[in-house]
Amino acid sequence: MDQAVVFLLVVLSVHVQCYDGPKDENRMPPIYMYDSFERCESLSSVYCYARTVLREDQLPAGFVMPPIESTDRIVHNHRPNFLELGVCLEQCERELASFSASSRRKLFQPKIPVNFTFQIPNALFPTLVADKRRYETLVNVCVNRRLSSAYNMTGYTELEYCRANSQQAATRPFDALEILFLVLLAVLVGTLILSTFADICGIKRDNALVSSFAIHRNWQRLMAEESSRLHRDLLYIDGLRVVINHLVIILHTFLIMSAVPSKNYAEIENLAGKAPTLIYLSSNAFLVQTFFTIGGYLLSVNFLRDTTRVPINFRYVGNKLLNRLLRLLPVYGFFLLFSVSVNTRFDVNMNGYRLFTVENAICRQNWWTNLFFVNNFMWPAELCLMHTWYLAADMQLFVMALVLLLLVHRWPKSIGVVFLLGVVVSFTIPGYIMHQHKLHPVLPAKQSEAKFIFMYEPWLRRLYLPSYANTGCYLYGIIAGYLYHWVTNNKLQLHRSLLYRTIDRCVTPTLVSLILSTFVWYTVDIPKPSLWVSAYSALYRNIIGIFVAVCFLRSINSPLGIVRKILSSKLLTTLGKLTYSVYVLHDVVMRLVLLNERYGSSVSVQKVVLFVYQVTAVSYAAGLVVFLAIEQPMIMLLKPHINRLCPVGVKTKNH
């Protein structure tokens, strides 16, 4: 579980020092330049966030810009001419007090065209139009005064957001969404307390609310042992979920640390450019794909079990879909409502804007894409709760897989053709997308995209997030589920299949070769589009699903090894029931932990380790609370209604 953390420790074990910068006038400015927020607050001044693009004709002699947009290889560097700023307006006015109007005009820099995303849209902030009219020229001139005096260069600065002083912010009234969230929270807490009290005292213990929301009962449900043979066979998958979830938290830690305005960002950039780090980061595209394969496997196994017990009809499909939504929506909806309401109340320091206010603005505009599980496509450009793209993709794949299973169930003789066609399509789609849009063949670990948490990276938006580019991993899980069903029912002996034996022998070395070869795309300019590069990309997007599916098949009827014993342990299988809640809320936990990170601090080994395990521990503790208070109670309360709405009968002899 902790191999990824150990790897990060090794990578970051180089001595990290604060960035003081060269002393000559030809040095480049740091990419993060923030005025003291606390001092600005003491002046009761407006504090503005902005972005600056430097004039390339004024860069120091001999300085070479990283060819981020002009080469076919992946360039991992930051854009050194793209600065992130925090500006205290009162401080700027004092600095420019002695400047004449003509001196200010000379310092003003008009807009510089760029071919990358410069900032998030102004339309997200209703007050920004007026703020730009009042303050943008002042900030442009002020920043250029600082740049010209310290670095002998200037640039174009554009405001992104201006926040009122602390006195005005403190008196901001609660709006309707904030009141709705607080009322919902109060009702939820009150229901939990009253239900638990009634259950302990034996008052109306058969009442639906009491039995659903009583904390003691939900704790018993959490700790209950699985009894069926199917659940016992697949118990290790709960532990596997915990491991993958932990690795996702580690990855997100690395990504968010890359976006933190630290003093030693140049050191981190250099370390991130080492071959082992690039290989590690580019291989993390496999993490969520593993979840997809698990989802396909469990859906297939449970569907095939159900075919022997209940009629497969529209009521069955409706029951499946509604229960899926019941599992996802209560927790998801709670944190979505949090993100469009009270999360801006945490904007209390310099970090609050980028951690909470931006998220709030995006979610208020695009909440519907989350609610309808379509926030994994190219539109809208800005993503609310970005990590929940997985929930949208997984829901879409679930529906597609259910249709495929119904098709095969209705016409069982078509199974070979359907699965073969599905495999061909699953290889063709990512290869075609990569070829058509000239994308990189592997996940590009670009520091230049870290400022926006990779939200605008074309590879992610076109090839990583869409469900149709991830069909392969889900399909291989479905195929593995069919093979599990046949093998456990003595209808097939896998070891006699030449195709299976060939795939079993080849999949591991192929996966290792692909992982190690990802570094090539950072070092060699290979022209795109190219058919063989597209073929490589197609294999890269499918190999982990094949590998995980083969691992599932290897475990059928084989004795428990040390790995599966650990994954099947009581601790991990219990934590496995919390993974959904933990996945949804861990992003909020990360933001809260980072809120008090001081500007200009350095990223160190100790800080990375502390952050990873602090976020993990708090996320699972919060996940336990959410499971006991929201996820499990809502399932117990509403599941009977779903079963009455879409009843699933028992299969009779006539069937």
C-alpha positions as CSV (number, residue, x, y, z in Angstrom):
1,M,0.0,0.0,0.0
2,D,2.8,2.4,0.9
3,Q,5.1,1.7,-2.0
4,A,4.1,4.9,-3.7
5,V,4.8,6.9,-0.6
6,V,8.2,5.3,-0.2
7,F,8.9,6.2,-3.8
8,L,8.0,9.9,-3.2
9,L,10.3,9.9,-0.1
10,V,13.2,8.7,-2.3
11,V,12.4,11.3,-5.0
12,L,12.1,14.1,-2.5
13,S,15.0,13.1,-0.3
14,V,17.3,15.5,-2.1
15,H,18.1,18.4,0.2
16,V,15.5,21.1,-0.5
17,Q,16.4,24.7,0.2
18,C,14.4,27.9,0.0
19,Y,14.6,29.7,-3.4
20,D,16.5,33.0,-2.9
21,G,17.2,33.6,-6.6
22,P,20.3,34.9,-8.4
23,K,21.5,38.4,-7.5
24,D,22.2,39.8,-10.9
25,E,19.6,41.8,-12.9
26,N,19.3,39.1,-15.6
27,R,17.5,36.7,-13.3
28,M,13.9,35.6,-14.0
29,P,11.1,36.5,-11.5
30,P,9.6,33.7,-9.4
31,I,6.3,32.4,-10.9
32,Y,4.5,33.0,-7.6
33,M,4.5,36.7,-6.4
34,Y,2.1,37.4,-3.5
35,D,1.9,40.4,-1.3
36,S,1.4,39.7,2.4
37,F,-2.3,39.0,2.9
38,E,-2.1,39.7,6.6
39,R,-0.5,43.1,6.1
40,C,-3.1,43.9,3.5
41,E,-5.9,43.0,5.9
42,S,-4.4,45.3,8.6
43,L,-4.6,48.1,6.0
44,S,-8.2,47.3,5.4
45,S,-7.4,47.1,1.7
46,V,-8.8,45.2,-1.3
47,Y,-6.7,42.2,-2.2
48,C,-6.6,41.1,-5.8
49,Y,-5.5,37.9,-7.5
50,A,-4.0,38.2,-11.0
51,R,-2.0,36.5,-13.7
52,T,0.9,38.0,-15.7
53,V,2.4,37.1,-19.0
54,L,5.9,38.4,-19.5
55,R,7.1,39.9,-22.7
56,E,9.4,37.4,-24.3
57,D,11.5,40.1,-26.0
58,Q,12.5,41.3,-22.6
59,L,13.6,38.0,-21.2
60,P,17.3,37.8,-20.1
61,A,19.9,37.2,-22.8
62,G,20.5,33.5,-23.3
63,F,17.4,32.4,-21.5
64,V,15.7,29.5,-23.3
65,M,11.9,29.1,-23.0
66,P,10.8,25.5,-22.5
67,P,9.1,24.5,-25.8
68,I,5.9,23.5,-24.1
69,E,3.6,24.3,-27.1
70,S,6.0,23.8,-29.9
71,T,7.3,20.3,-29.7
72,D,5.9,16.7,-30.0
73,R,7.6,15.5,-26.8
74,I,6.1,16.1,-23.4
75,V,7.7,19.1,-21.6
76,H,7.3,18.8,-17.9
77,N,8.4,22.4,-17.0
78,H,6.5,25.3,-15.7
79,R,6.0,28.3,-18.0
80,P,8.6,30.7,-16.6
81,N,6.9,33.7,-18.3
82,F,3.5,33.0,-16.7
83,L,3.2,34.4,-13.2
84,E,0.6,34.0,-10.5
85,L,0.1,37.1,-8.3
86,G,-1.6,38.4,-5.2
87,V,-1.6,42.2,-5.0
88,C,-2.6,44.5,-2.2
89,L,-4.1,47.6,-3.7
90,E,-3.3,49.9,-0.9
91,Q,0.3,48.9,-1.1
92,C,0.3,49.5,-4.9
93,E,-1.2,53.0,-4.5
94,R,1.5,53.9,-2.0
95,E,4.2,52.6,-4.4
96,L,2.9,54.6,-7.3
97,A,2.0,57.8,-5.3
98,S,5.0,59.7,-6.7
99,F,4.5,58.5,-10.3
100,S,3.2,61.0,-12.8
101,A,0.4,60.1,-15.3
102,S,3.0,59.8,-18.2
103,S,5.2,57.5,-16.1
104,R,2.3,55.3,-15.4
105,R,1.4,55.1,-19.1
106,K,4.9,54.0,-20.0
107,L,4.7,51.2,-17.5
108,F,1.3,50.0,-18.7
109,Q,1.5,46.9,-20.9
110,P,-1.4,46.0,-23.3
111,K,-2.7,42.5,-23.7
112,I,-0.2,39.9,-25.0
113,P,-1.8,37.0,-27.0
114,V,-1.0,33.5,-25.8
115,N,-1.9,30.0,-27.0
116,F,-2.6,28.5,-23.6
117,T,-5.3,29.0,-21.0
118,F,-4.5,32.2,-19.2
119,Q,-7.0,32.2,-16.4
120,I,-10.5,31.0,-15.5
121,P,-13.4,32.9,-17.1
122,N,-14.2,36.3,-15.7
123,A,-17.9,35.5,-16.0
124,L,-17.6,33.2,-12.9
125,F,-17.4,36.3,-10.7
126,P,-20.2,38.8,-11.1
127,T,-18.3,41.6,-9.4
128,L,-15.2,41.2,-11.6
129,V,-16.4,43.5,-14.4
130,A,-16.6,46.5,-12.0
131,D,-13.4,45.5,-10.2
132,K,-11.5,45.3,-13.5
133,R,-12.7,48.8,-14.4
134,R,-11.6,50.2,-11.1
135,Y,-8.4,48.3,-10.4
136,E,-6.9,46.5,-13.4
137,T,-4.9,49.5,-14.8
138,L,-3.5,50.2,-11.3
139,V,-2.4,46.5,-10.8
140,N,-0.9,46.4,-14.4
141,V,1.2,49.4,-13.7
142,C,2.1,48.4,-10.2
143,V,3.3,44.9,-11.2
144,N,5.3,46.3,-14.1
145,R,7.0,48.8,-11.7
146,R,8.1,45.9,-9.6
147,L,9.2,43.8,-12.5
148,S,11.1,46.5,-14.2
149,S,12.9,47.6,-11.1
150,A,13.9,44.1,-9.9
151,Y,14.1,42.1,-13.2
152,N,14.3,44.7,-16.0
153,M,11.2,43.4,-17.8
154,T,7.4,44.0,-18.0
155,G,4.3,42.0,-18.8
156,Y,0.6,42.1,-19.3
157,T,-1.4,41.6,-16.1
158,E,-5.1,40.7,-15.9
159,L,-7.2,40.5,-12.8
160,E,-8.8,37.2,-11.9
161,Y,-10.6,38.1,-8.7
162,C,-10.7,40.9,-6.1
163,R,-11.9,40.3,-2.5
164,A,-13.3,42.8,-0.2
165,N,-11.5,43.7,3.0
166,S,-12.1,41.6,6.1
167,Q,-14.7,43.9,7.6
168,Q,-16.9,43.8,4.5
169,A,-16.4,40.0,4.2
170,A,-17.4,39.4,7.8
171,T,-20.7,41.2,7.4
172,R,-21.8,39.3,4.2
173,P,-25.2,37.8,4.8
174,F,-26.0,34.2,4.3
175,D,-27.7,33.5,1.0
176,A,-30.4,31.0,0.2
177,L,-28.1,28.1,-0.7
178,E,-26.0,28.6,2.5
179,I,-29.2,28.6,4.6
180,L,-30.4,25.5,2.8
181,F,-27.2,23.7,3.6
182,L,-27.3,24.7,7.3
183,V,-30.9,23.7,7.7
184,L,-30.2,20.3,6.0
185,L,-27.2,19.8,8.3
186,A,-29.3,20.7,11.4
187,V,-32.1,18.3,10.3
188,L,-29.6,15.5,9.7
189,V,-27.9,16.0,13.0
190,G,-31.2,16.2,14.8
191,T,-32.6,13.1,13.1
192,L,-29.4,11.1,14.1
193,I,-29.6,12.2,17.7
194,L,-33.3,11.5,18.1
195,S,-33.2,8.2,16.3
196,T,-30.2,7.0,18.2
197,F,-31.8,8.1,21.5
198,A,-35.1,6.3,20.6
199,D,-33.2,3.1,19.6
200,I,-31.3,3.1,22.9
201,C,-34.5,3.7,24.9
202,G,-36.5,1.2,22.9
203,I,-38.9,3.8,21.7
204,K,-40.5,3.0,18.3
205,R,-37.5,0.8,17.3
206,D,-39.5,-0.5,14.3
207,N,-40.0,3.0,12.9
208,A,-38.3,3.5,9.5
209,L,-36.4,6.6,10.6
210,V,-35.2,5.1,13.8
211,S,-34.1,1.8,12.3
212,S,-32.4,3.7,9.4
213,F,-30.6,6.5,11.3
214,A,-29.8,4.9,14.6
215,I,-26.0,5.1,14.8
216,H,-25.6,1.8,16.7
217,R,-27.5,-0.1,14.0
218,N,-25.5,1.3,11.2
219,W,-22.3,0.5,13.1
220,Q,-23.4,-3.1,13.2
221,R,-24.1,-3.0,9.5
222,L,-20.6,-1.7,8.9
223,M,-19.0,-4.5,11.0
224,A,-21.3,-7.3,9.7
225,E,-19.6,-10.3,8.1
226,E,-20.5,-11.3,4.5
227,S,-22.1,-14.7,4.5
228,S,-22.6,-15.8,0.8
229,R,-20.0,-17.7,-1.0
230,L,-19.8,-15.1,-3.7
231,H,-19.0,-12.4,-1.2
232,R,-16.4,-14.5,0.5
233,D,-14.7,-15.3,-2.8
234,L,-14.5,-11.6,-3.7
235,L,-13.8,-10.2,-0.3
236,Y,-10.3,-9.2,-1.2
237,I,-11.8,-6.6,-3.7
238,D,-12.8,-4.4,-0.7
239,G,-9.2,-4.4,0.4
240,L,-8.1,-3.6,-3.1
241,R,-10.4,-0.6,-3.2
242,V,-8.7,0.7,0.0
243,V,-5.3,0.4,-1.6
244,I,-6.3,2.1,-4.8
245,N,-8.0,4.8,-2.9
246,H,-4.9,5.4,-0.9
247,L,-2.8,5.6,-4.0
248,V,-5.3,8.1,-5.5
249,I,-4.8,10.3,-2.4
250,I,-1.0,10.1,-2.8
251,L,-1.3,11.1,-6.5
252,H,-3.6,14.0,-5.7
253,T,-1.2,15.1,-3.0
254,F,1.6,15.2,-5.5
255,L,-0.5,17.2,-7.9
256,I,-1.7,19.7,-5.4
257,M,1.8,20.2,-4.0
258,S,2.9,21.1,-7.5
259,A,0.3,23.9,-7.5
260,V,1.2,25.2,-4.0
261,P,3.1,28.6,-4.3
262,S,6.2,27.3,-2.5
263,K,9.6,28.9,-2.4
264,N,11.4,25.9,-3.8
265,Y,9.1,25.2,-6.7
266,A,12.1,25.2,-9.0
267,E,13.6,22.3,-6.9
268,I,10.4,20.4,-7.1
269,E,10.2,21.0,-10.9
270,N,13.7,19.6,-11.3
271,L,12.9,16.5,-9.2
272,A,9.6,16.1,-11.1
273,G,11.7,15.9,-14.3
274,K,13.6,12.9,-13.2
275,A,12.9,9.7,-15.1
276,P,11.5,7.7,-12.1
277,T,9.1,10.5,-11.2
278,L,7.8,10.9,-14.7
279,I,7.3,7.2,-15.0
280,Y,5.5,7.2,-11.7
281,L,3.2,10.1,-12.6
282,S,2.4,8.9,-16.2
283,S,1.5,5.4,-14.8
284,N,-1.0,6.9,-12.4
285,A,-3.5,6.9,-15.3
286,F,-4.0,3.2,-14.4
287,L,-5.4,3.9,-10.9
288,V,-9.0,4.9,-11.8
289,Q,-9.0,2.4,-14.7
290,T,-8.5,-0.3,-12.0
291,F,-11.7,0.9,-10.4
292,F,-13.5,0.6,-13.7
293,T,-12.3,-3.0,-14.1
294,I,-13.5,-3.8,-10.6
295,G,-16.9,-2.2,-11.4
296,G,-17.3,-4.3,-14.6
297,Y,-16.3,-7.5,-12.8
298,L,-18.7,-7.1,-9.9
299,L,-21.6,-6.0,-12.1
300,S,-21.0,-9.0,-14.4
301,V,-20.7,-11.5,-11.5
302,N,-23.8,-10.2,-9.7
303,F,-25.8,-10.0,-12.9
304,L,-25.1,-13.7,-13.8
305,R,-26.0,-14.7,-10.3
306,D,-29.2,-12.9,-10.6
307,T,-30.1,-14.6,-13.9
308,T,-30.5,-17.8,-11.9
309,R,-32.7,-16.2,-9.2
310,V,-34.9,-13.5,-10.6
311,P,-36.5,-12.6,-14.0
312,I,-34.4,-10.2,-16.0
313,N,-36.8,-7.6,-17.2
314,F,-37.4,-3.8,-17.2
315,R,-38.3,-3.9,-13.5
316,Y,-34.9,-5.5,-12.8
317,V,-33.1,-2.9,-14.8
318,G,-35.0,-0.1,-13.1
319,N,-34.2,-1.6,-9.7
320,K,-30.5,-1.8,-10.5
321,L,-30.4,1.8,-11.8
322,L,-32.3,3.3,-8.9
323,N,-30.3,1.4,-6.3
324,R,-27.1,2.7,-8.0
325,L,-28.3,6.3,-7.8
326,L,-29.4,5.7,-4.2
327,R,-25.8,4.6,-3.4
328,L,-24.3,7.6,-5.1
329,L,-26.5,10.7,-4.8
330,P,-27.0,11.3,-1.0
331,V,-23.3,11.7,-0.2
332,Y,-22.5,13.3,-3.5
333,G,-25.4,15.7,-3.2
334,F,-24.4,16.7,0.3
335,F,-20.9,17.7,-0.7
336,L,-22.1,19.3,-4.0
337,L,-24.4,21.5,-1.9
338,F,-21.5,22.3,0.4
339,S,-19.5,23.3,-2.6
340,V,-22.1,25.8,-3.9
341,S,-22.9,27.3,-0.5
342,V,-20.9,27.6,2.7
343,N,-17.4,26.5,1.4
344,T,-16.7,30.2,0.6
345,R,-16.8,30.9,4.4
346,F,-13.4,29.2,4.6
347,D,-11.9,31.9,2.4
348,V,-10.3,33.6,5.3
349,N,-6.7,33.9,4.1
350,M,-4.6,34.1,1.0
351,N,-5.1,30.5,0.1
352,G,-8.9,30.6,0.6
353,Y,-9.7,32.0,-2.9
354,R,-8.0,29.3,-4.9
355,L,-9.0,26.5,-2.6
356,F,-12.7,27.4,-2.0
357,T,-14.0,30.6,-3.8
358,V,-13.0,29.4,-7.3
359,E,-14.6,26.0,-6.6
360,N,-17.7,27.7,-5.3
361,A,-18.0,29.9,-8.4
362,I,-17.5,26.9,-10.8
363,C,-20.0,24.7,-8.9
364,R,-22.6,27.4,-8.9
365,Q,-22.4,27.6,-12.6
366,N,-21.9,23.9,-13.5
367,W,-23.6,22.0,-10.7
368,W,-26.1,20.4,-13.1
369,T,-23.3,18.5,-14.9
370,N,-22.5,16.8,-11.6
371,L,-26.1,16.1,-10.7
372,F,-26.8,14.5,-14.1
373,F,-23.4,12.7,-14.2
374,V,-22.1,14.4,-17.3
375,N,-19.1,16.3,-15.8
376,N,-16.6,14.2,-17.7
377,F,-17.0,15.6,-21.2
378,M,-15.3,18.4,-23.0
379,W,-18.1,20.8,-21.9
380,P,-18.2,22.7,-19.7
381,A,-14.6,23.8,-19.7
382,E,-14.5,24.3,-15.9
383,L,-15.2,21.3,-13.7
384,C,-16.9,21.4,-10.4
385,L,-15.5,18.9,-7.9
386,M,-13.1,17.8,-10.6
387,H,-12.2,14.4,-9.0
388,T,-15.9,13.4,-9.3
389,W,-15.5,13.0,-13.1
390,Y,-14.9,9.3,-12.2
391,L,-18.4,9.0,-10.8
392,A,-19.9,10.3,-14.0
393,A,-17.7,8.0,-16.2
394,D,-18.5,5.1,-14.0
395,M,-22.2,5.7,-14.1
396,Q,-22.2,6.0,-17.9
397,L,-20.1,2.8,-18.2
398,F,-22.5,1.0,-15.8
399,V,-25.4,1.9,-18.0
400,M,-23.6,0.8,-21.2
401,A,-22.5,-2.4,-19.5
402,L,-26.0,-3.2,-18.3
403,V,-27.3,-2.8,-21.9
404,L,-24.5,-5.1,-23.1
405,L,-25.3,-7.7,-20.5
406,L,-29.0,-7.6,-21.4
407,L,-28.1,-8.0,-25.0
408,V,-25.9,-11.1,-24.4
409,H,-28.5,-12.5,-22.0
410,R,-31.2,-12.2,-24.6
411,W,-29.1,-13.7,-27.4
412,P,-26.5,-15.9,-25.6
413,K,-25.0,-17.3,-28.8
414,S,-23.9,-13.7,-29.7
415,I,-21.5,-13.5,-26.7
416,G,-18.3,-14.2,-28.6
417,V,-19.1,-11.7,-31.4
418,V,-20.3,-9.0,-28.9
419,F,-17.2,-9.3,-26.7
420,L,-14.8,-9.4,-29.7
421,L,-16.5,-6.3,-31.2
422,G,-16.3,-4.6,-27.8
423,V,-12.5,-5.3,-27.5
424,V,-11.9,-3.9,-31.1
425,V,-13.9,-0.8,-30.3
426,S,-12.1,-0.3,-27.0
427,F,-8.8,-0.3,-28.7
428,T,-10.0,1.8,-31.7
429,I,-11.6,4.7,-29.8
430,P,-8.5,5.9,-27.8
431,G,-6.2,5.3,-30.7
432,Y,-8.5,7.4,-33.0
433,I,-8.9,10.2,-30.5
434,M,-5.1,10.4,-30.0
435,H,-4.5,10.3,-33.7
436,Q,-7.2,12.8,-34.6
437,H,-6.2,15.5,-32.0
438,K,-2.4,14.8,-32.0
439,L,-2.4,14.1,-28.3
440,H,0.5,12.6,-26.3
441,P,0.2,8.8,-26.1
442,V,0.6,8.8,-22.3
443,L,-0.6,10.9,-19.4
444,P,1.5,14.1,-19.6
445,A,2.9,15.2,-16.2
446,K,3.2,18.9,-17.0
447,Q,4.0,21.3,-14.3
448,S,2.7,24.0,-16.6
449,E,-0.8,22.7,-16.1
450,A,-0.5,22.4,-12.3
451,K,-1.8,25.9,-11.6
452,F,-5.3,24.9,-12.9
453,I,-5.0,21.3,-11.4
454,F,-4.8,20.0,-15.0
455,M,-8.4,21.1,-15.7
456,Y,-7.6,22.4,-19.2
457,E,-5.1,19.7,-20.2
458,P,-6.3,18.3,-23.6
459,W,-5.1,14.8,-22.9
460,L,-7.3,14.6,-19.8
461,R,-10.3,16.2,-21.3
462,R,-10.3,14.1,-24.5
463,L,-8.7,10.8,-23.6
464,Y,-8.8,10.3,-19.8
465,L,-12.2,11.6,-18.6
466,P,-14.7,10.5,-21.2
467,S,-16.4,7.2,-20.6
468,Y,-16.2,6.2,-24.2
469,A,-12.4,6.3,-23.9
470,N,-12.5,3.9,-20.9
471,T,-14.8,1.2,-22.2
472,G,-12.0,-1.3,-22.4
473,C,-11.3,-1.5,-18.7
474,Y,-14.9,-2.0,-17.9
475,L,-15.4,-4.5,-20.6
476,Y,-12.5,-6.7,-19.4
477,G,-14.0,-6.7,-16.0
478,I,-17.3,-8.0,-17.5
479,I,-15.5,-10.7,-19.5
480,A,-13.7,-11.8,-16.4
481,G,-17.0,-11.9,-14.6
482,Y,-18.4,-14.3,-17.2
483,L,-15.3,-16.5,-17.0
484,Y,-15.6,-16.5,-13.2
485,H,-19.3,-17.7,-13.5
486,W,-18.4,-20.4,-16.0
487,V,-15.4,-21.7,-14.1
488,T,-17.1,-21.8,-10.7
489,N,-20.1,-23.6,-12.2
490,N,-17.8,-26.2,-13.9
491,K,-18.6,-25.0,-17.4
492,L,-15.1,-24.1,-18.4
493,Q,-11.5,-25.0,-17.5
494,L,-9.4,-21.9,-18.2
495,H,-6.0,-23.6,-18.1
496,R,-7.1,-25.5,-21.3
497,S,-7.6,-22.3,-23.2
498,L,-4.7,-21.3,-25.5
499,L,-5.9,-17.8,-25.7
500,Y,-6.1,-17.4,-21.9
501,R,-2.7,-19.0,-21.4
502,T,-1.1,-16.7,-24.0
503,I,-2.6,-13.5,-22.5
504,D,-1.7,-14.7,-19.0
505,R,2.0,-15.1,-20.0
506,C,2.2,-11.8,-22.0
507,V,0.2,-9.3,-20.0
508,T,2.6,-8.7,-17.1
509,P,5.8,-8.1,-19.2
510,T,3.8,-6.0,-21.6
511,L,2.5,-3.9,-18.7
512,V,6.0,-3.5,-17.2
513,S,7.4,-2.5,-20.6
514,L,4.7,0.1,-21.2
515,I,5.3,1.6,-17.7
516,L,9.0,1.9,-18.2
517,S,8.7,3.2,-21.8
518,T,6.5,6.2,-20.7
519,F,9.7,8.2,-20.1
520,V,10.6,8.0,-23.8
521,W,7.8,10.5,-24.6
522,Y,9.5,13.1,-22.5
523,T,12.8,12.8,-24.2
524,V,12.3,12.1,-27.9
525,D,10.4,14.2,-30.5
526,I,8.2,11.7,-32.3
527,P,6.0,13.4,-34.9
528,K,2.3,13.0,-34.4
529,P,-0.1,11.9,-35.8
530,S,1.5,8.5,-36.4
531,L,-0.2,5.1,-36.7
532,W,2.3,3.3,-34.5
533,V,2.0,6.0,-31.8
534,S,-1.8,5.7,-31.9
535,A,-1.4,1.9,-31.5
536,Y,0.9,2.4,-28.5
537,S,-1.7,4.8,-27.0
538,A,-4.5,2.3,-27.5
539,L,-2.5,-0.4,-25.8
540,Y,-1.6,2.1,-23.0
541,R,-5.3,2.8,-22.4
542,N,-6.2,-0.9,-22.3
543,I,-3.4,-2.8,-20.7
544,I,-4.2,-2.2,-17.1
545,G,-7.8,-3.5,-17.5
546,I,-6.5,-6.7,-19.1
547,F,-3.9,-7.1,-16.3
548,V,-6.4,-6.6,-13.5
549,A,-9.0,-8.9,-15.2
550,V,-6.3,-11.7,-15.5
551,C,-5.4,-11.2,-11.9
552,F,-9.0,-11.8,-10.9
553,L,-9.1,-14.9,-13.1
554,R,-5.9,-16.2,-11.5
555,S,-7.5,-16.0,-8.1
556,I,-10.4,-18.3,-9.0
557,N,-10.3,-21.6,-7.1
558,S,-6.7,-20.9,-6.0
559,P,-5.6,-20.9,-2.4
560,L,-5.3,-17.5,-0.6
561,G,-1.8,-16.1,-0.9
562,I,-0.3,-13.5,1.4
563,V,-1.6,-10.6,-0.7
564,R,-5.2,-11.7,-0.8
565,K,-5.1,-12.6,2.9
566,I,-4.1,-9.1,3.7
567,L,-6.7,-7.6,1.3
568,S,-9.3,-9.9,2.9
569,S,-8.5,-8.9,6.4
570,K,-11.2,-7.5,8.7
571,L,-9.6,-4.1,8.8
572,L,-9.3,-3.6,5.1
573,T,-12.7,-5.1,4.2
574,T,-14.3,-2.8,6.8
575,L,-12.5,0.2,5.4
576,G,-13.5,-0.9,2.0
577,K,-17.1,-0.1,2.8
578,L,-16.1,3.5,3.4
579,T,-14.1,4.0,0.2
580,Y,-17.0,5.7,-1.7
581,S,-17.5,8.3,1.0
582,V,-13.8,8.8,1.4
583,Y,-13.3,9.3,-2.3
584,V,-16.0,11.9,-2.5
585,L,-14.8,13.9,0.5
586,H,-11.0,13.6,0.4
587,D,-10.8,16.6,-1.9
588,V,-12.5,18.8,0.7
589,V,-10.2,17.4,3.3
590,M,-7.1,18.3,1.2
591,R,-8.3,21.8,0.8
592,L,-9.0,22.3,4.5
593,V,-5.6,20.9,5.4
594,L,-3.9,23.2,2.9
595,L,-5.8,26.3,3.9
596,N,-3.3,27.3,6.6
597,E,-0.2,26.6,4.5
598,R,1.9,29.7,4.6
599,Y,3.0,31.4,1.4
600,G,6.6,30.9,0.6
601,S,7.1,27.8,2.7
602,S,9.1,24.9,1.2
603,V,7.9,21.5,0.2
604,S,9.9,18.9,2.2
605,V,9.9,15.1,2.7
606,Q,8.4,15.5,6.2
607,K,5.6,17.8,4.8
608,V,4.7,15.4,2.0
609,V,4.5,12.4,4.4
610,L,2.6,14.4,7.0
611,F,0.1,15.7,4.4
612,V,-0.5,12.3,2.8
613,Y,-1.3,10.5,6.1
614,Q,-3.1,13.5,7.7
615,V,-5.4,13.6,4.7
616,T,-5.8,9.8,4.7
617,A,-6.6,9.6,8.4
618,V,-9.0,12.6,8.4
619,S,-10.7,11.4,5.2
620,Y,-11.4,7.9,6.7
621,A,-12.5,9.4,10.0
622,A,-14.9,11.7,8.1
623,G,-15.8,8.9,5.8
624,L,-16.9,6.9,8.8
625,V,-19.1,9.7,10.0
626,V,-20.6,10.2,6.5
627,F,-21.2,6.5,6.2
628,L,-23.1,6.3,9.5
629,A,-24.9,9.6,9.1
630,I,-25.8,9.8,5.4
631,E,-24.8,6.9,3.1
632,Q,-26.1,3.9,5.1
633,P,-29.2,5.6,6.6
634,M,-30.4,6.8,3.2
635,I,-29.9,3.4,1.7
636,M,-31.9,1.7,4.5
637,L,-34.6,4.4,4.4
638,L,-35.2,4.5,0.6
639,K,-34.3,1.0,-0.6
640,P,-37.7,-0.5,0.5
641,H,-39.5,2.2,-1.6
642,I,-37.3,1.3,-4.6
643,N,-38.2,-2.3,-4.2
644,R,-41.9,-1.5,-4.1
645,L,-41.6,0.8,-7.1
646,C,-39.5,-1.7,-9.2
647,P,-40.2,-5.1,-7.5
648,V,-37.9,-7.9,-8.5
649,G,-39.7,-11.2,-8.4
650,V,-38.4,-14.7,-7.7
651,K,-37.7,-16.8,-10.8
652,T,-40.3,-19.6,-11.2
653,K,-40.0,-23.0,-12.9
654,N,-41.8,-21.6,-15.9
655,H,-38.9,-19.1,-16.4
